[in-house]
């Protein structure tokens, strides 16, 4: 593994242990050239996924990009970081198990929204605001009103 500090290609593994509910291996590494220490994660990848964007462009699936967008939605929310990692791993496993290598970005967004809706409503609304491209406060109002149970909605007069 190449050292991120000096670029040396020979780093040494100092410690390995399971991470993320045993779906990854966390390795602590040391660079003998510069003395830098860093961590790497090794995960099983069932297949190479390609994301089909809404404009038709194709790009390789990037787990880190998915993780960043989910973490932004969950920022300052009371969720354990391990729980977030498990959620992200679950989403990736679900995508890999679809049996397709080409996955529309819309399908990924729907899976993420479905997962966030079960875990944290605020994060769900945050993610949806970007995913659905809310432009005005009314967009938030309409979306949040759909989340409320029927008993909170005004009843139509007969």
C-alpha positions as CSV (number, residue, x, y, z in Angstrom):
1,X,0.0,0.0,0.0
2,X,1.4,3.4,-1.0
3,X,2.1,5.8,1.8
4,X,-0.3,8.9,1.5
5,X,2.4,11.1,3.0
6,X,5.6,10.4,1.0
7,X,4.4,8.0,-1.7
8,X,6.7,5.1,-0.6
9,X,5.2,1.9,-2.0
10,X,6.4,-0.3,0.9
11,X,4.3,0.2,4.0
12,X,4.0,-2.3,6.9
13,X,0.9,-3.6,8.5
14,X,1.1,-3.1,12.3
15,X,-2.4,-4.2,13.3
16,X,-5.4,-5.9,11.6
17,X,-8.8,-6.3,13.0
18,X,-12.4,-6.7,11.9
19,X,-14.4,-3.5,11.4
20,X,-18.0,-2.6,10.5
21,X,-19.7,-5.7,11.9
22,X,-17.1,-8.0,10.3
23,X,-17.7,-6.8,6.7
24,X,-14.3,-5.1,6.5
25,X,-10.8,-5.4,7.8
26,X,-9.2,-2.4,9.4
27,X,-5.4,-2.2,9.0
28,X,-3.1,0.2,10.8
29,X,-0.1,0.8,8.7
30,X,3.4,2.3,9.2
31,X,5.7,3.8,6.5
32,X,9.4,3.0,7.2
33,X,10.5,5.8,4.9
34,X,8.8,8.7,6.6
35,X,7.4,7.2,9.8
36,X,3.8,8.1,8.9
37,X,0.9,6.1,10.3
38,X,-2.4,5.6,8.5
39,X,-5.4,3.3,8.4
40,X,-6.8,1.3,5.5
41,X,-10.0,-0.7,5.1
42,X,-10.3,-3.8,3.0
43,X,-13.8,-4.9,1.9
44,X,-15.2,-7.6,-0.2
45,X,-16.5,-6.3,-3.6
46,X,-18.9,-8.7,-5.3
47,X,-18.9,-6.8,-8.6
48,X,-17.9,-3.6,-10.2
49,X,-20.9,-1.3,-10.2
50,X,-21.5,1.5,-12.7
51,X,-23.9,4.4,-11.9
52,X,-26.1,5.6,-14.7
53,X,-26.6,9.3,-14.1
54,X,-29.9,11.0,-15.0
55,X,-28.2,12.7,-18.0
56,X,-27.1,9.3,-19.3
57,X,-23.5,9.7,-18.2
58,X,-21.9,6.6,-16.7
59,X,-19.4,6.6,-13.8
60,X,-17.9,4.0,-11.5
61,X,-19.7,3.5,-8.3
62,X,-17.9,5.3,-5.5
63,X,-18.6,4.1,-1.9
64,X,-16.9,7.1,-0.5
65,X,-19.2,9.5,-2.4
66,X,-22.2,7.6,-1.1
67,X,-20.8,7.8,2.4
68,X,-20.1,11.5,2.2
69,X,-23.6,12.3,1.1
70,X,-25.1,10.2,3.9
71,X,-22.9,11.6,6.5
72,X,-23.8,15.2,5.4
73,X,-27.5,14.3,5.9
74,X,-26.7,12.8,9.3
75,X,-24.5,15.6,10.5
76,X,-25.1,16.5,14.2
77,X,-27.7,13.7,14.5
78,X,-27.6,11.4,17.5
79,X,-26.4,8.3,15.6
80,X,-23.5,6.1,16.5
81,X,-20.7,6.2,13.8
82,X,-20.7,2.4,13.8
83,X,-24.4,2.3,13.0
84,X,-23.8,4.7,10.1
85,X,-21.0,2.4,8.8
86,X,-23.4,-0.6,9.0
87,X,-26.1,1.3,7.2
88,X,-23.7,2.3,4.4
89,X,-22.4,-1.3,4.1
90,X,-26.0,-2.6,4.0
91,X,-26.8,-0.2,1.1
92,X,-23.7,-1.3,-0.8
93,X,-24.5,-5.0,-0.3
94,X,-28.1,-4.3,-1.4
95,X,-26.8,-2.6,-4.6
96,X,-24.4,-5.5,-5.3
97,X,-27.0,-8.1,-4.7
98,X,-29.4,-6.5,-7.3
99,X,-27.7,-8.7,-9.9
100,X,-27.0,-5.7,-12.2
101,X,-23.8,-4.0,-12.8
102,X,-25.4,-0.9,-14.2
103,X,-27.5,0.9,-11.6
104,X,-29.5,4.1,-12.2
105,X,-28.6,6.9,-9.8
106,X,-32.3,7.3,-9.1
107,X,-32.5,3.8,-7.8
108,X,-29.5,4.4,-5.5
109,X,-31.2,7.6,-4.2
110,X,-34.4,5.8,-3.5
111,X,-32.6,3.0,-1.6
112,X,-30.8,5.7,0.5
113,X,-34.0,7.6,1.2
114,X,-35.8,4.4,2.2
115,X,-33.0,3.5,4.6
116,X,-32.8,7.0,6.1
117,X,-36.5,7.2,6.6
118,X,-36.3,4.1,8.9
119,X,-33.4,5.5,10.8
120,X,-33.7,9.3,11.2
121,X,-36.5,11.5,9.8
122,X,-34.5,14.7,9.9
123,X,-31.7,13.1,7.9
124,X,-34.3,11.7,5.5
125,X,-35.7,15.2,4.9
126,X,-32.2,16.7,4.5
127,X,-31.2,14.0,2.0
128,X,-34.5,14.4,0.1
129,X,-34.1,18.2,-0.1
130,X,-31.0,17.7,-2.2
131,X,-32.1,14.5,-4.0
132,X,-35.4,16.0,-5.0
133,X,-33.9,19.4,-5.7
134,X,-36.1,21.5,-3.4
135,X,-36.2,25.1,-4.7
136,X,-38.5,26.8,-2.2
137,X,-39.7,26.5,1.4
138,X,-43.1,25.2,0.0
139,X,-41.2,22.2,-1.3
140,X,-40.1,21.4,2.2
141,X,-43.6,22.0,3.6
142,X,-45.3,19.7,1.1
143,X,-42.7,16.9,1.6
144,X,-42.9,17.1,5.4
145,X,-46.7,17.2,5.4
146,X,-46.6,13.9,3.5
147,X,-44.6,12.4,6.4
148,X,-47.1,13.3,9.1
149,X,-49.7,10.7,10.1
150,X,-53.2,11.3,8.9
151,X,-54.4,12.3,12.4
152,X,-52.3,15.5,12.2
153,X,-53.7,16.5,8.8
154,X,-56.8,18.7,8.7
155,X,-59.9,16.7,7.8
156,X,-61.9,17.8,4.8
157,X,-65.3,19.2,5.7
158,X,-68.3,17.3,4.5
